Amino acid sequence: MSDWFKKTAFEIQEAVAGGSVSARTVVESFLARIDDVDGKVGAYTQVWRDDALAQADAVDAKVAAGKPL
């Protein structure tokens, strides 16, 4: 899995809109990063994984339909 969490919002938007990566993949990268480090830093009180993935899937459907982001 790529380190999408290290990219800028612009880089992510360009990659998702261009079809080189799915929004789900990007979200999974962020969720994996949270899993990796939050036990040490305790930055999150709640993480809505299902909601984040559902929103990513909606973005991917929009891209697949040729709609702008």
Secondary structure as UniProt FT lines:
FT   HELIX           4..6
FT   HELIX           9..18
FT   HELIX           23..41
FT   HELIX           49..64
FT   TURN            65..66
//
